[in-house]
């Protein structure tokens, strides 16, 4: 029962992050206007980096909770660890870039 709940909640969380990333990528111009950014080009880049960060976190959640939960002990092999680590590294770089660009556009 715990495994099914973990897989279900992980799926909902990952799908929510991916939909948020796709929405943010598509609507970054509208969001930059809504936030009244001082430099719209930097705000656009910051929002796109934020979308990449959200998408990478969605992949990390999917690999950790959904695929790892479905495979059990087999989901902890070297390939899964490498995929999960690469998703987290992409998230960290994209989130750092989004924060730096967001601070620069003010």
C-alpha distance (Angstrom), angle and dihedral (degrees) to the residues before:
residue distance angle dihedral
X1 . . .
X2 3.81 . .
X3 3.80 91.0 .
X4 3.80 92.4 52.4
X5 3.80 91.3 48.2
X6 3.81 91.3 48.7
X7 3.80 92.1 49.9
X8 3.81 92.6 46.3
X9 3.80 95.7 48.0
X10 3.81 91.3 42.9
X11 3.80 90.2 52.1
X12 3.80 92.5 50.0
X13 3.80 91.4 47.3
X14 3.82 93.5 47.9
X15 3.82 93.6 46.2
X16 3.81 90.2 48.1
X17 3.81 91.3 52.2
X18 3.81 92.7 47.7
X19 3.82 92.9 48.4
X20 3.81 90.1 47.5
X21 3.81 90.6 50.3
X22 3.80 92.9 49.2
X23 3.80 91.9 46.6
X24 3.80 91.9 48.4
X25 3.80 91.6 48.3
X26 3.80 91.6 51.0
X27 3.81 97.1 42.7
X28 3.82 100.9 38.5
X29 3.82 92.2 116.6
X30 3.81 92.1 53.7
X31 3.80 92.4 45.3
X32 3.82 91.7 50.3
X33 3.82 90.2 52.2
X34 3.81 91.2 46.4
X35 3.81 91.5 51.7
X36 3.82 91.1 48.5
X37 3.78 91.8 -131.3
X38 3.79 116.7 -161.6
X39 3.80 92.2 -138.0
X40 3.82 110.7 29.7
X41 3.81 93.6 -168.5
X42 3.80 92.3 58.2
X43 3.81 90.8 42.9
X44 3.79 89.1 52.2
X45 3.82 90.7 51.6
X46 3.81 91.8 45.6
X47 3.78 91.9 52.3
X48 3.79 91.8 47.5
X49 3.82 90.1 50.8
X50 3.81 88.5 49.1
X51 3.79 89.6 52.4
X52 3.80 91.1 51.6
X53 3.81 89.4 49.0
X54 3.81 91.9 51.2
X55 3.80 91.4 48.1
X56 3.81 92.1 49.3
X57 3.80 90.9 49.1
X58 3.80 88.9 50.4
X59 3.79 89.2 54.7
X60 3.80 91.7 48.2
X61 3.81 90.8 50.6
X62 3.80 90.6 47.4
X63 3.80 92.0 50.8
X64 3.78 94.1 44.6
X65 3.78 104.8 42.5
X66 3.79 107.1 18.7
X67 3.78 106.0 34.9
X68 3.79 94.1 27.0
X69 3.79 90.6 48.6
X70 3.79 93.4 47.7
X71 3.81 94.5 47.7
X72 3.80 96.3 40.7
X73 3.80 112.4 -169.6
X74 3.81 91.0 0.1
X75 3.82 88.1 62.3
X76 3.79 91.1 67.6
X77 3.80 98.3 67.4
X78 3.79 125.7 122.7
X79 3.79 95.0 -94.8
X80 3.80 93.2 53.9
X81 3.79 91.2 46.5
X82 3.82 91.1 50.5
X83 3.81 92.2 49.3
X84 3.78 91.9 47.6
X85 3.81 92.4 47.3
X86 3.80 92.2 49.3
X87 3.81 91.2 51.0
X88 3.80 90.8 50.5
X89 3.82 92.0 47.9
X90 3.82 91.1 51.1
X91 3.81 88.8 48.7
X92 3.81 92.2 51.2
X93 3.80 94.3 48.8
X94 3.81 93.8 44.7
X95 3.81 93.6 45.8
X96 3.81 91.5 48.5
X97 3.80 90.5 49.3
X98 3.81 91.5 47.8
X99 3.79 92.0 51.6
X100 3.81 93.3 46.8
X101 3.81 93.2 47.0
X102 3.79 91.4 44.9
X103 3.79 90.8 53.0
X104 3.81 91.2 47.2
X105 3.81 94.6 51.5
X106 3.82 92.7 59.1
